[in-house]
Amino acid sequence: MMLLAGIAVAIFGADQLTKLWALGRLDPSQPIAIVPGLVDLTLVLNPGVAFGIFAGVPAEWRWLVTLFSLAALVLLCSLATRIVPDGGWLGPVALGLVFGGAAGNLLDRWRLGAVVDFLDVHWQGYHWPAFNVADSAITVGVLLLAGQLAFAGRDHDRRGAADA
């Protein structure tokens, strides 16, 4: 549990510091090219969920987005109670990434009514939705978690076959 908490706090802190920097230094109408033609820093306030989904929801219904985020955290808590006690480092790392990122984005929603995004990846007119440190951590954490869950059954089957 200490590994999970440490990673969650580190991600939350890094996310909030980078968002404070972005809010103080970036202008929504003036992208700053980091890798010309590929990566820009662009301030975007995203009222939706991941990748701008539900961004068009009227303001009076945005509390549903926050409720959805809280429900996802509760689901992750229940998953954590099953994964973390099994031992190993992958589950706590994955969940720490997801918890830290989710908490960072949830704080933005509560404080600003939208999530602060600032990383803009694009190529020849195609744009990936803007994202932030929290979004990156959540994505990596979910991929690690999916990998652990997908391969846990195989590892268990191999151990069972070796014991037979």
ZIBEL-V526760 format. One record per backbone hydrogen bond with DSSP energy under -0.5 kcal/mol. CO is the residue of the C=O (numbers start at 1). NH is the residue of the N-H. E is the energy in kcal/mol with one decimal. If there is no record, write none. Layout:
co=CO nh=NH e=E
co=CO nh=NH e=E
//
This chain:
co=1 nh=5 e=-2.5
co=2 nh=6 e=-2.7
co=3 nh=7 e=-2.4
co=4 nh=8 e=-2.5
co=5 nh=9 e=-2.5
co=6 nh=10 e=-2.2
co=7 nh=11 e=-2.7
co=8 nh=12 e=-2.6
co=9 nh=13 e=-2.6
co=10 nh=14 e=-2.6
co=11 nh=15 e=-2.9
co=12 nh=16 e=-2.5
co=13 nh=17 e=-2.5
co=14 nh=18 e=-2.3
co=15 nh=19 e=-2.1
co=16 nh=20 e=-2.3
co=17 nh=21 e=-2.2
co=18 nh=22 e=-2.6
co=19 nh=23 e=-2.8
co=20 nh=24 e=-1.9
co=21 nh=25 e=-1.9
co=22 nh=26 e=-2.4
co=27 nh=30 e=-2.0
co=30 nh=27 e=-0.5
co=31 nh=33 e=-0.6
co=32 nh=41 e=-2.7
co=35 nh=38 e=-2.6
co=35 nh=39 e=-2.5
co=38 nh=122 e=-2.9
co=39 nh=34 e=-2.9
co=39 nh=35 e=-2.0
co=40 nh=42 e=-0.6
co=40 nh=120 e=-2.7
co=41 nh=32 e=-2.3
co=44 nh=46 e=-0.7
co=44 nh=117 e=-3.2
co=45 nh=47 e=-0.7
co=46 nh=115 e=-3.1
co=49 nh=52 e=-1.9
co=50 nh=53 e=-1.8
co=52 nh=55 e=-2.0
co=53 nh=49 e=-3.5
co=54 nh=57 e=-1.5
co=58 nh=61 e=-2.3
co=59 nh=62 e=-1.3
co=61 nh=64 e=-1.9
co=62 nh=65 e=-0.9
co=62 nh=66 e=-1.4
co=63 nh=67 e=-2.5
co=64 nh=68 e=-2.6
co=65 nh=69 e=-2.1
co=66 nh=70 e=-2.5
co=67 nh=71 e=-2.5
co=68 nh=72 e=-2.0
co=69 nh=73 e=-1.9
co=70 nh=74 e=-2.1
co=71 nh=75 e=-2.3
co=72 nh=76 e=-2.2
co=73 nh=77 e=-2.2
co=74 nh=78 e=-1.9
co=75 nh=79 e=-1.9
co=76 nh=80 e=-2.8
co=77 nh=81 e=-1.7
co=78 nh=82 e=-0.6
co=79 nh=82 e=-0.9
co=79 nh=83 e=-2.2
co=80 nh=84 e=-2.1
co=83 nh=86 e=-1.1
co=84 nh=87 e=-1.7
co=89 nh=93 e=-2.1
co=90 nh=94 e=-2.8
co=91 nh=95 e=-2.8
co=92 nh=96 e=-2.4
co=93 nh=97 e=-2.3
co=94 nh=98 e=-2.1
co=95 nh=99 e=-3.2
co=96 nh=100 e=-2.5
co=97 nh=101 e=-2.1
co=98 nh=102 e=-2.9
co=99 nh=103 e=-2.6
co=100 nh=104 e=-1.9
co=101 nh=105 e=-2.3
co=102 nh=106 e=-2.5
co=103 nh=107 e=-2.3
co=104 nh=108 e=-1.7
co=105 nh=109 e=-2.2
co=106 nh=110 e=-2.3
co=107 nh=111 e=-3.0
co=108 nh=112 e=-3.6
co=108 nh=113 e=-0.9
co=108 nh=114 e=-0.8
co=109 nh=113 e=-1.1
co=115 nh=46 e=-3.1
co=115 nh=117 e=-0.7
co=117 nh=44 e=-2.8
co=118 nh=42 e=-2.3
co=118 nh=120 e=-0.6
co=119 nh=121 e=-0.6
co=119 nh=131 e=-1.9
co=120 nh=40 e=-2.8
co=121 nh=128 e=-3.0
co=123 nh=126 e=-2.4
co=125 nh=127 e=-0.5
co=126 nh=123 e=-2.5
co=131 nh=118 e=-2.2
co=131 nh=119 e=-2.8
co=132 nh=136 e=-2.0
co=133 nh=137 e=-2.6
co=134 nh=138 e=-2.7
co=135 nh=139 e=-2.4
co=136 nh=140 e=-2.5
co=137 nh=141 e=-2.8
co=138 nh=142 e=-2.7
co=139 nh=143 e=-2.2
co=140 nh=144 e=-2.6
co=141 nh=145 e=-2.6
co=142 nh=146 e=-2.8
co=143 nh=147 e=-2.3
co=144 nh=148 e=-2.6
co=145 nh=149 e=-2.7
co=146 nh=150 e=-2.6
co=147 nh=151 e=-2.3
co=148 nh=152 e=-1.5
co=149 nh=153 e=-0.7
co=151 nh=155 e=-2.4
co=152 nh=156 e=-2.3
co=153 nh=157 e=-2.4
co=154 nh=158 e=-2.4
co=155 nh=159 e=-2.2
co=156 nh=160 e=-2.3
co=157 nh=161 e=-2.2
co=158 nh=162 e=-2.2
co=159 nh=163 e=-1.8
co=160 nh=164 e=-0.9
//
